Amino acid sequence: MTPLSRALDTSPNVEALRLDLYRRMTPEQKARRVSDLTLGACQLAVAGLKQRFPEAGAPELLLRLAVLRLGAETVARVYGWVAPRDGP
């Protein structure tokens, strides 16, 4: 294990246990874990966007999330939406 692959706030024993548990997961369990973590990250990002743009409705917040994830150029090309100059 390289130093960068280990969490800095986790003891080596606990880290080894965590990695062993990940190794034992089925592909379906790993996919669920990734899906759950991705959903959580998106929810946190939308919460941050709501704070930055309190006047934005759900459709605009999702477009702004798409800008964060895909880039403004892709969102403009695919969805035809360009964020106002005040932010992403």
N, C-alpha and C positions, 0 to 999 in steps of 0.2 A: 504494500500500500504506500503510495507516495504521500508526502506531507500535505500536499494540497487536496488530496481526496478525503482527508479526515477532518471532521468538524473541529474547530478550534476550541469549542467549549465542552467537548465530550471526551471522557476518558478513553484510552485505547481499548479497555475491556468492553465497555458499553458499545463502542463503535464496532468492535468485532462481532458482538452479539447482533447488532442492527444489520450488519452486512450478511451475517449468516441467515437471519430471518428473510432478508430480501432474496437470497439465493434459493431458499426453500419455497418461495412463492411460485404459484403456477403463472403461466403467461396471462391468464384471465385476471388473476389477482393483481399482477403488476399493471395491466392495462387499466383496471379500476382505480388503482392508486394514482396513476398518472392523470386519469380523467378527473378524479376528485381534487387533486392538487391544482390542475389547470382551472377548474371551475372556481376554486377558492381564490386563485390569483386574479381571475377576471372579476369576481365580486369585489375584491379589494380595489382593483383599478377603477371600477365603476363608482364605488363609494368616494374615491378621491376625485373623480371627475365631477360628481355631484357637488362636492364642496367647492371646486373651482368654478363650476358653471351651474349655480343653483337655479337659474331660469330655464335650463335645458330640460326637455322632456325625454322620455325613454328612447324614442327613435334617434334623437341627436346624441344621446349618451352612448348608444350602441355604435353610431358612426364614429364618434370620437374614440371609442375603444378600438374600433377597427383601424383608425389612424395610428394609434399607439402600437398595435400589433403588426399591421401590414405596411404602414407608411402612407403619407398623404397622397403621393402620386398614384399608388395603386387604388386607394379609396376613390379618388377623383375619377380615375379611368373606369373602375368597375361599377361604382354606385352613383357617379355623377355629382358627388358632394365635395365641396371645398370648405374646410373649416375657416371661420372668420379669422382675421389677423390676430385676435386676442389670445390664441392658444391652439393646441393640437385638436 
